[in-house]
């Protein structure tokens, strides 16, 4: 996965790709490698509708870790850990990262 080293800021969410860290309201959030990669990919493509397959293939490449359905679980964990509603479910399609409500 190609990442920019530039910090991404979305309201109270700060993503630091160079150090692979995330904080919400100044509080550090611990993420797994896959959680961080999914969050970065969604944030880098904010306001773009993405399928689970697109997310999985971009973040995971050729490594099989349970298929695109693993993305559903990662999205759930991200929502729980971050406590912010930036990841929207697009029923029948996939997900979109957006700070608009």
N, CA, C and O atoms as a Tinker XYZ file with bonds, in Angstrom:
   404  protein
     1  N      0.839000   -1.180000    0.000000    73     2
     2  CA     0.000000    0.000000    0.000000    64     1     3
     3  C      0.877000    1.234000    0.000000    63     2     4     5
     4  O      1.827000    1.326000    0.778000    81     3
     5  N      0.572000    2.161000   -0.846000    73     3     6
     6  CA     1.319000    3.408000   -0.932000    64     5     7
     7  C      0.680000    4.438000   -0.017000    63     6     8     9
     8  O     -0.523000    4.689000   -0.100000    81     7
     9  N      1.471000    5.025000    0.841000    73     7    10
    10  CA     0.958000    6.016000    1.776000    64     9    11
    11  C      1.744000    7.303000    1.639000    63    10    12    13
    12  O      2.936000    7.288000    1.330000    81    11
    13  N      1.076000    8.404000    1.869000    73    11    14
    14  CA     1.768000    9.672000    1.963000    64    13    15
    15  C      2.265000    9.828000    3.392000    63    14    16    17
    16  O      1.654000    9.301000    4.322000    81    15
    17  N      3.353000   10.537000    3.572000    73    15    18
    18  CA     3.851000   10.775000    4.925000    64    17    19
    19  C      3.160000   11.971000    5.565000    63    18    20    21
    20  O      3.392000   12.280000    6.733000    81    19
    21  N      2.316000   12.635000    4.798000    73    19    22
    22  CA     1.651000   13.833000    5.278000    64    21    23
    23  C      0.525000   13.475000    6.243000    63    22    24    25
    24  O     -0.261000   12.565000    5.984000    81    23
    25  N      0.458000   14.196000    7.350000    73    23    26
    26  CA    -0.597000   13.988000    8.330000    64    25    27
    27  C     -1.959000   14.292000    7.704000    63    26    28    29
    28  O     -2.111000   15.261000    6.961000    81    27
    29  N     -2.940000   13.451000    8.014000    73    27    30
    30  CA    -4.310000   13.662000    7.547000    64    29    31
    31  C     -5.154000   14.057000    8.751000    63    30    32    33
    32  O     -5.166000   13.361000    9.766000    81    31
    33  N     -5.856000   15.174000    8.632000    73    31    34
    34  CA    -6.671000   15.676000    9.737000    64    33    35
    35  C     -8.118000   15.770000    9.274000    63    34    36    37
    36  O     -8.429000   16.390000    8.258000    81    35
    37  N     -8.989000   15.137000   10.049000    73    35    38
    38  CA   -10.428000   15.160000    9.790000    64    37    39
    39  C    -11.112000   15.489000   11.110000    63    38    40    41
    40  O    -11.368000   14.593000   11.915000    81    39
    41  N    -11.407000   16.754000   11.338000    73    39    42
    42  CA   -12.011000   17.154000   12.604000    64    41    43
    43  C    -11.088000   16.800000   13.756000    63    42    44    45
    44  O     -9.950000   17.266000   13.819000    81    43
    45  N    -11.588000   15.968000   14.673000    73    43    46
    46  CA   -10.790000   15.575000   15.838000    64    45    47
    47  C     -9.943000   14.326000   15.598000    63    46    48    49
    48  O     -9.274000   13.846000   16.513000    81    47
    49  N     -9.969000   13.801000   14.381000    73    47    50
    50  CA    -9.187000   12.610000   14.018000    64    49    51
    51  C     -7.907000   13.035000   13.307000    63    50    52    53
    52  O     -7.955000   13.754000   12.309000    81    51
    53  N     -6.767000   12.589000   13.822000    73    51    54
    54  CA    -5.463000   12.866000   13.216000    64    53    55
    55  C     -4.799000   11.535000   12.873000    63    54    56    57
    56  O     -4.615000   10.680000   13.738000    81    55
    57  N     -4.445000   11.374000   11.605000    73    55    58
    58  CA    -3.780000   10.160000   11.136000    64    57    59
    59  C     -2.370000   10.543000   10.720000    63    58    60    61
    60  O     -2.178000   11.448000    9.908000    81    59
    61  N     -1.377000    9.847000   11.284000    73    59    62
    62  CA     0.032000   10.136000   11.030000    64    61    63
    63  C      0.664000    8.936000   10.313000    63    62    64    65
    64  O      1.194000    8.042000   10.972000    81    63
    65  N      0.616000    8.902000    8.976000    73    63    66
    66  CA     1.132000    7.746000    8.237000    64    65    67
    67  C      2.615000    7.460000    8.474000    63    66    68    69
    68  O      3.007000    6.295000    8.540000    81    67
    69  N      3.437000    8.480000    8.600000    73    67    70
    70  CA     4.877000    8.266000    8.768000    64    69    71
    71  C      5.184000    7.480000   10.036000    63    70    72    73
    72  O      6.070000    6.625000   10.038000    81    71
    73  N      4.459000    7.765000   11.115000    73    71    74
    74  CA     4.687000    7.054000   12.378000    64    73    75
    75  C      3.653000    5.960000   12.617000    63    74    76    77
    76  O      3.716000    5.252000   13.622000    81    75
    77  N      2.689000    5.819000   11.685000    73    75    78
    78  CA     1.617000    4.823000   11.781000    64    77    79
    79  C      0.867000    4.947000   13.103000    63    78    80    81
    80  O      0.603000    3.954000   13.781000    81    79
    81  N      0.530000    6.189000   13.455000    73    79    82
    82  CA    -0.227000    6.441000   14.677000    64    81    83
    83  C     -1.494000    7.218000   14.351000    63    82    84    85
    84  O     -1.594000    7.892000   13.326000    81    83
    85  N     -2.455000    7.101000   15.257000    73    83    86
    86  CA    -3.747000    7.766000   15.120000    64    85    87
    87  C     -4.118000    8.333000   16.476000    63    86    88    89
    88  O     -3.896000    7.696000   17.506000    81    87
    89  N     -4.687000    9.540000   16.475000    73    87    90
    90  CA    -5.240000   10.046000   17.725000    64    89    91
    91  C     -6.575000   10.730000   17.465000    63    90    92    93
    92  O     -6.816000   11.304000   16.403000    81    91
    93  N     -7.427000   10.643000   18.475000    73    91    94
    94  CA    -8.736000   11.284000   18.458000    64    93    95
    95  C     -8.798000   12.163000   19.693000    63    94    96    97
    96  O     -8.638000   11.681000   20.815000    81    95
    97  N     -9.030000   13.452000   19.488000    73    95    98
    98  CA    -9.042000   14.418000   20.595000    64    97    99
    99  C     -7.750000   14.350000   21.402000    63    98   100   101
   100  O     -7.777000   14.514000   22.622000    81    99
   101  N     -6.625000   14.111000   20.740000    73    99   102
   102  CA    -5.331000   14.051000   21.410000    64   101   103
   103  C     -5.045000   12.731000   22.108000    63   102   104   105
   104  O     -3.971000   12.560000   22.685000    81   103
   105  N     -5.982000   11.799000   22.067000    73   103   106
   106  CA    -5.825000   10.491000   22.717000    64   105   107
   107  C     -5.341000    9.484000   21.684000    63   106   108   109
   108  O     -5.977000    9.289000   20.649000    81   107
   109  N     -4.202000    8.841000   21.976000    73   107   110
   110  CA    -3.638000    7.860000   21.050000    64   109   111
   111  C     -4.539000    6.628000   20.978000    63   110   112   113
   112  O     -4.984000    6.106000   22.000000    81   111
   113  N     -4.799000    6.177000   19.753000    73   111   114
   114  CA    -5.626000    4.994000   19.509000    64   113   115
   115  C     -4.718000    3.891000   18.972000    63   114   116   117
   116  O     -3.996000    4.100000   17.997000    81   115
   117  N     -4.752000    2.728000   19.598000    73   115   118
   118  CA    -3.942000    1.598000   19.155000    64   117   119
   119  C     -4.709000    0.809000   18.098000    63   118   120   121
   120  O     -5.822000    0.340000   18.334000    81   119
   121  N     -4.086000    0.673000   16.922000    73   119   122
   122  CA    -4.700000   -0.066000   15.822000    64   121   123
   123  C     -3.773000   -1.177000   15.359000    63   122   124   125
   124  O     -2.552000   -1.060000   15.455000    81   123
   125  N     -4.359000   -2.256000   14.857000    73   123   126
   126  CA    -3.564000   -3.311000   14.235000    64   125   127
   127  C     -3.058000   -2.802000   12.880000    63   126   128   129
   128  O     -3.478000   -1.743000   12.414000    81   127
   129  N     -2.162000   -3.553000   12.259000    73   127   130
   130  CA    -1.637000   -3.167000   10.947000    64   129   131
   131  C     -2.769000   -3.032000    9.933000    63   130   132   133
   132  O     -2.835000   -2.048000    9.196000    81   131
   133  N     -3.651000   -4.017000    9.899000    73   131   134
   134  CA    -4.756000   -3.986000    8.932000    64   133   135
   135  C     -5.730000   -2.846000    9.231000    63   134   136   137
   136  O     -6.197000   -2.177000    8.309000    81   135
   137  N     -6.041000   -2.621000   10.501000    73   135   138
   138  CA    -6.941000   -1.523000   10.854000    64   137   139
   139  C     -6.359000   -0.190000   10.394000    63   138   140   141
   140  O     -7.061000    0.638000    9.813000    81   139
   141  N     -5.068000    0.009000   10.660000    73   139   142
   142  CA    -4.421000    1.260000   10.257000    64   141   143
   143  C     -4.427000    1.409000    8.740000    63   142   144   145
   144  O     -4.736000    2.482000    8.221000    81   143
   145  N     -4.089000    0.341000    8.031000    73   143   146
   146  CA    -4.043000    0.400000    6.567000    64   145   147
   147  C     -5.419000    0.681000    5.964000    63   146   148   149
   148  O     -5.536000    1.456000    5.016000    81   147
   149  N     -6.453000    0.054000    6.510000    73   147   150
   150  CA    -7.814000    0.300000    6.017000    64   149   151
   151  C     -8.209000    1.753000    6.285000    63   150   152   153
   152  O     -8.749000    2.424000    5.406000    81   151
   153  N     -7.941000    2.235000    7.494000    73   151   154
   154  CA    -8.275000    3.619000    7.829000    64   153   155
   155  C     -7.558000    4.599000    6.903000    63   154   156   157
   156  O     -8.175000    5.538000    6.401000    81   155
   157  N     -6.270000    4.390000    6.676000    73   155   158
   158  CA    -5.506000    5.278000    5.786000    64   157   159
   159  C     -6.057000    5.249000    4.368000    63   158   160   161
   160  O     -6.190000    6.294000    3.731000    81   159
   161  N     -6.376000    4.063000    3.875000    73   159   162
   162  CA    -6.903000    3.946000    2.515000    64   161   163
   163  C     -8.244000    4.660000    2.390000    63   162   164   165
   164  O     -8.476000    5.388000    1.425000    81   163
   165  N     -9.124000    4.453000    3.363000    73   163   166
   166  CA   -10.423000    5.126000    3.327000    64   165   167
   167  C    -10.254000    6.640000    3.415000    63   166   168   169
   168  O    -10.882000    7.384000    2.662000    81   167
   169  N     -9.404000    7.092000    4.338000    73   167   170
   170  CA    -9.202000    8.533000    4.526000    64   169   171
   171  C     -8.571000    9.174000    3.295000    63   170   172   173
   172  O     -8.948000   10.280000    2.907000    81   171
   173  N     -7.616000    8.486000    2.683000    73   171   174
   174  CA    -6.959000    9.016000    1.480000    64   173   175
   175  C     -7.931000    9.092000    0.303000    63   174   176   177
   176  O     -7.708000    9.837000   -0.651000    81   175
   177  N     -9.005000    8.315000    0.381000    73   175   178
   178  CA   -10.027000    8.299000   -0.671000    64   177   179
   179  C    -11.357000    8.809000   -0.127000    63   178   180   181
   180  O    -12.419000    8.296000   -0.481000    81   179
   181  N    -11.293000    9.823000    0.737000    73   179   182
   182  CA   -12.509000   10.314000    1.383000    64   181   183
   183  C    -13.528000   10.775000    0.347000    63   182   184   185
   184  O    -13.189000   11.309000   -0.709000    81   183
   185  N    -14.780000   10.546000    0.696000    73   183   186
   186  CA   -15.941000   10.870000   -0.142000    64   185   187
   187  C    -16.016000   10.054000   -1.428000    63   186   188   189
   188  O    -16.735000   10.426000   -2.355000    81   187
   189  N    -15.281000    8.948000   -1.492000    73   187   190
   190  CA   -15.347000    8.038000   -2.633000    64   189   191
   191  C    -15.936000    6.715000   -2.147000    63   190   192   193
   192  O    -15.463000    6.148000   -1.162000    81   191
   193  N    -16.957000    6.229000   -2.829000    73   191   194
   194  CA   -17.560000    4.944000   -2.483000    64   193   195
   195  C    -16.615000    3.825000   -2.903000    63   194   196   197
   196  O    -16.181000    3.764000   -4.053000    81   195
   197  N    -16.300000    2.938000   -1.958000    73   195   198
   198  CA   -15.371000    1.832000   -2.204000    64   197   199
   199  C    -16.028000    0.513000   -1.820000    63   198   200   201
   200  O    -16.698000    0.422000   -0.791000    81   199
   201  N    -15.835000   -0.509000   -2.650000    73   199   202
   202  CA   -16.361000   -1.829000   -2.312000    64   201   203
   203  C    -15.432000   -2.506000   -1.310000    63   202   204   205
   204  O    -14.275000   -2.117000   -1.156000    81   203
   205  N    -15.960000   -3.531000   -0.629000    73   203   206
   206  CA   -15.109000   -4.312000    0.282000    64   205   207
   207  C    -13.951000   -4.922000   -0.482000    63   206   208   209
   208  O    -12.825000   -4.955000    0.014000    81   207
   209  N    -14.222000   -5.411000   -1.700000    73   207   210
   210  CA   -13.161000   -6.018000   -2.505000    64   209   211
   211  C    -12.068000   -5.012000   -2.841000    63   210   212   213
   212  O    -10.885000   -5.343000   -2.767000    81   211
   213  N    -12.442000   -3.794000   -3.209000    73   211   214
   214  CA   -11.441000   -2.766000   -3.510000    64   213   215
   215  C    -10.561000   -2.493000   -2.296000    63   214   216   217
   216  O     -9.338000   -2.410000   -2.412000    81   215
   217  N    -11.185000   -2.354000   -1.145000    73   215   218
   218  CA   -10.436000   -2.075000    0.081000    64   217   219
   219  C     -9.515000   -3.243000    0.397000    63   218   220   221
   220  O     -8.327000   -3.054000    0.659000    81   219
   221  N    -10.068000   -4.451000    0.370000    73   219   222
   222  CA    -9.296000   -5.647000    0.715000    64   221   223
   223  C     -8.101000   -5.830000   -0.208000    63   222   224   225
   224  O     -6.981000   -6.045000    0.256000    81   223
   225  N     -8.334000   -5.744000   -1.513000    73   223   226
   226  CA    -7.256000   -5.982000   -2.476000    64   225   227
   227  C     -6.169000   -4.918000   -2.391000    63   226   228   229
   228  O     -4.989000   -5.228000   -2.551000    81   227
   229  N     -6.551000   -3.676000   -2.144000    73   227   230
   230  CA    -5.563000   -2.606000   -2.045000    64   229   231
   231  C     -4.742000   -2.726000   -0.771000    63   230   232   233
   232  O     -3.522000   -2.566000   -0.794000    81   231
   233  N     -5.403000   -3.003000    0.326000    73   231   234
   234  CA    -4.726000   -3.048000    1.620000    64   233   235
   235  C     -3.972000   -4.352000    1.827000    63   234   236   237
   236  O     -2.885000   -4.359000    2.404000    81   235
   237  N     -4.542000   -5.451000    1.360000    73   235   238
   238  CA    -3.976000   -6.760000    1.664000    64   237   239
   239  C     -3.195000   -7.383000    0.520000    63   238   240   241
   240  O     -2.419000   -8.311000    0.746000    81   239
   241  N     -3.376000   -6.905000   -0.688000    73   239   242
   242  CA    -2.651000   -7.474000   -1.820000    64   241   243
   243  C     -3.024000   -8.919000   -2.053000    63   242   244   245
   244  O     -4.203000   -9.274000   -2.057000    81   243
   245  N     -2.012000   -9.757000   -2.248000    73   243   246
   246  CA    -2.240000  -11.171000   -2.549000    64   245   247
   247  C     -2.319000  -12.055000   -1.310000    63   246   248   249
   248  O     -2.559000  -13.256000   -1.431000    81   247
   249  N     -2.124000  -11.495000   -0.138000    73   247   250
   250  CA    -2.156000  -12.290000    1.095000    64   249   251
   251  C     -3.599000  -12.593000    1.468000    63   250   252   253
   252  O     -4.385000  -11.676000    1.707000    81   251
   253  N     -3.951000  -13.864000    1.520000    73   251   254
   254  CA    -5.320000  -14.253000    1.847000    64   253   255
   255  C     -5.480000  -14.314000    3.359000    63   254   256   257
   256  O     -4.807000  -15.093000    4.035000    81   255
   257  N     -6.375000  -13.488000    3.878000    73   255   258
   258  CA    -6.652000  -13.485000    5.315000    64   257   259
   259  C     -8.148000  -13.609000    5.580000    63   258   260   261
   260  O     -8.652000  -13.038000    6.546000    81   259
   261  N     -8.856000  -14.341000    4.743000    73   259   262
   262  CA   -10.275000  -14.532000    4.964000    64   261   263
   263  C    -11.157000  -13.817000    3.962000    63   262   264   265
   264  O    -12.378000  -13.814000    4.115000    81   263
   265  N    -10.587000  -13.227000    2.967000    73   263   266
   266  CA   -11.373000  -12.567000    1.931000    64   265   267
   267  C    -11.879000  -11.204000    2.341000    63   266   268   269
   268  O    -11.558000  -10.690000    3.413000    81   267
   269  N    -12.679000  -10.630000    1.458000    73   267   270
   270  CA   -13.137000   -9.259000    1.672000    64   269   271
   271  C    -14.065000   -9.116000    2.876000    63   270   272   273
   272  O    -14.267000   -8.006000    3.368000    81   271
   273  N    -14.634000  -10.228000    3.357000    73   271   274
   274  CA   -15.513000  -10.129000    4.520000    64   273   275
   275  C    -14.760000   -9.731000    5.782000    63   274   276   277
   276  O    -15.370000   -9.252000    6.739000    81   275
   277  N    -13.451000   -9.920000    5.799000    73   275   278
   278  CA   -12.655000   -9.473000    6.938000    64   277   279
   279  C    -12.737000   -7.948000    7.060000    63   278   280   281
   280  O    -12.583000   -7.411000    8.157000    81   279
   281  N    -12.974000   -7.253000    5.957000    73   279   282
   282  CA   -13.090000   -5.793000    5.975000    64   281   283
   283  C    -14.271000   -5.361000    6.835000    63   282   284   285
   284  O    -14.179000   -4.373000    7.564000    81   283
   285  N    -15.373000   -6.088000    6.756000    73   283   286
   286  CA   -16.544000   -5.768000    7.584000    64   285   287
   287  C    -16.172000   -5.754000    9.061000    63   286   288   289
   288  O    -16.580000   -4.855000    9.796000    81   287
   289  N    -15.401000   -6.745000    9.497000    73   287   290
   290  CA   -14.988000   -6.819000   10.897000    64   289   291
   291  C    -14.018000   -5.694000   11.253000    63   290   292   293
   292  O    -14.087000   -5.131000   12.346000    81   291
   293  N    -13.126000   -5.374000   10.337000    73   291   294
   294  CA   -12.169000   -4.289000   10.580000    64   293   295
   295  C    -12.906000   -2.954000   10.691000    63   294   296   297
   296  O    -12.578000   -2.138000   11.553000    81   295
   297  N    -13.885000   -2.728000    9.838000    73   295   298
   298  CA   -14.679000   -1.494000    9.900000    64   297   299
   299  C    -15.386000   -1.401000   11.249000    63   298   300   301
   300  O    -15.413000   -0.335000   11.864000    81   299
   301  N    -15.952000   -2.505000   11.707000    73   299   302
   302  CA   -16.617000   -2.526000   13.015000    64   301   303
   303  C    -15.634000   -2.140000   14.122000    63   302   304   305
   304  O    -15.948000   -1.317000   14.983000    81   303
   305  N    -14.441000   -2.742000   14.090000    73   303   306
   306  CA   -13.440000   -2.443000   15.121000    64   305   307
   307  C    -12.977000   -0.992000   15.043000    63   306   308   309
   308  O    -12.783000   -0.352000   16.076000    81   307
   309  N    -12.799000   -0.468000   13.840000    73   307   310
   310  CA   -12.404000    0.938000   13.693000    64   309   311
   311  C    -13.468000    1.865000   14.276000    63   310   312   313
   312  O    -13.145000    2.810000   14.996000    81   311
   313  N    -14.712000    1.600000   13.970000    73   311   314
   314  CA   -15.789000    2.439000   14.504000    64   313   315
   315  C    -15.802000    2.399000   16.027000    63   314   316   317
   316  O    -15.995000    3.424000   16.682000    81   315
   317  N    -15.597000    1.215000   16.583000    73   315   318
   318  CA   -15.587000    1.061000   18.035000    64   317   319
   319  C    -14.402000    1.792000   18.656000    63   318   320   321
   320  O    -14.572000    2.530000   19.626000    81   319
   321  N    -13.214000    1.596000   18.113000    73   319   322
   322  CA   -12.006000    2.202000   18.673000    64   321   323
   323  C    -11.973000    3.716000   18.502000    63   322   324   325
   324  O    -11.574000    4.435000   19.418000    81   323
   325  N    -12.388000    4.204000   17.335000    73   323   326
   326  CA   -12.308000    5.636000   17.061000    64   325   327
   327  C    -13.462000    6.408000   17.692000    63   326   328   329
   328  O    -13.297000    7.564000   18.080000    81   327
   329  N    -14.623000    5.778000   17.794000    73   327   330
   330  CA   -15.773000    6.434000   18.394000    64   329   331
   331  C    -16.297000    7.616000   17.594000    63   330   332   333
   332  O    -16.949000    8.504000   18.143000    81   331
   333  N    -16.014000    7.627000   16.301000    73   331   334
   334  CA   -16.476000    8.717000   15.441000    64   333   335
   335  C    -17.170000    8.127000   14.218000    63   334   336   337
   336  O    -16.799000    7.051000   13.748000    81   335
   337  N    -18.177000    8.829000   13.705000    73   335   338
   338  CA   -19.009000    8.266000   12.627000    64   337   339
   339  C    -18.525000    8.582000   11.213000    63   338   340   341
   340  O    -19.347000    8.833000   10.331000    81   339
   341  N    -17.231000    8.576000   10.979000    73   339   342
   342  CA   -16.714000    8.975000    9.671000    64   341   343
   343  C    -16.807000    7.878000    8.617000    63   342   344   345
   344  O    -16.757000    8.174000    7.423000    81   343
   345  N    -16.939000    6.637000    9.022000    73   343   346
   346  CA   -17.018000    5.540000    8.056000    64   345   347
   347  C    -18.484000    5.171000    7.865000    63   346   348   349
   348  O    -19.134000    4.664000    8.779000    81   347
   349  N    -18.989000    5.429000    6.676000    73   347   350
   350  CA   -20.390000    5.164000    6.361000    64   349   351
   351  C    -20.520000    3.847000    5.611000    63   350   352   353
   352  O    -19.697000    3.522000    4.756000    81   351
   353  N    -21.564000    3.094000    5.940000    73   351   354
   354  CA   -21.886000    1.884000    5.192000    64   353   355
   355  C    -22.784000    2.260000    4.027000    63   354   356   357
   356  O    -23.785000    2.956000    4.198000    81   355
   357  N    -22.421000    1.796000    2.851000    73   355   358
   358  CA   -23.250000    1.981000    1.662000    64   357   359
   359  C    -23.855000    0.613000    1.360000    63   358   360   361
   360  O    -23.242000   -0.211000    0.681000    81   359
   361  N    -25.053000    0.380000    1.867000    73   359   362
   362  CA   -25.687000   -0.939000    1.787000    64   361   363
   363  C    -25.735000   -1.447000    0.356000    63   362   364   365
   364  O    -26.154000   -0.742000   -0.562000    81   363
   365  N    -25.296000   -2.687000    0.190000    73   363   366
   366  CA   -25.265000   -3.315000   -1.118000    64   365   367
   367  C    -24.059000   -2.921000   -1.952000    63   366   368   369
   368  O    -23.915000   -3.371000   -3.088000    81   367
   369  N    -23.177000   -2.069000   -1.387000    73   367   370
   370  CA   -22.003000   -1.640000   -2.156000    64   369   371
   371  C    -20.711000   -1.758000   -1.362000    63   370   372   373
   372  O    -19.829000   -2.530000   -1.737000    81   371
   373  N    -20.583000   -1.009000   -0.276000    73   371   374
   374  CA   -19.332000   -1.015000    0.481000    64   373   375
   375  C    -19.306000    0.086000    1.519000    63   374   376   377
   376  O    -20.213000    0.189000    2.345000    81   375
   377  N    -18.253000    0.925000    1.480000    73   375   378
   378  CA   -18.047000    1.937000    2.509000    64   377   379
   379  C    -17.552000    3.238000    1.902000    63   378   380   381
   380  O    -17.028000    3.281000    0.788000    81   379
   381  N    -17.740000    4.302000    2.684000    73   379   382
   382  CA   -17.229000    5.611000    2.291000    64   381   383
   383  C    -16.773000    6.331000    3.549000    63   382   384   385
   384  O    -17.466000    6.309000    4.566000    81   383
   385  N    -15.611000    6.968000    3.482000    73   383   386
   386  CA   -15.102000    7.784000    4.581000    64   385   387
   387  C    -15.518000    9.221000    4.307000    63   386   388   389
   388  O    -15.173000    9.787000    3.270000    81   387
   389  N    -16.254000    9.805000    5.233000    73   387   390
   390  CA   -16.738000   11.166000    5.037000    64   389   391
   391  C    -16.934000   11.833000    6.383000    63   390   392   393
   392  O    -17.439000   11.215000    7.320000    81   391
   393  N    -16.533000   13.107000    6.485000    73   391   394
   394  CA   -16.765000   13.829000    7.736000    64   393   395
   395  C    -18.102000   14.553000    7.713000    63   394   396   397
   396  O    -18.505000   15.153000    8.709000    81   395
   397  N    -18.788000   14.497000    6.581000    73   395   398
   398  CA   -20.116000   15.103000    6.484000    64   397   399
   399  C    -21.135000   14.153000    7.084000    63   398   400   401
   400  O    -21.030000   12.937000    6.924000    81   399
   401  N    -22.112000   14.703000    7.769000    73   399   402
   402  CA   -23.130000   13.861000    8.386000    64   401   403
   403  C    -24.339000   13.746000    7.507000    63   402   404
   404  O    -25.303000   13.070000    7.869000    81   403
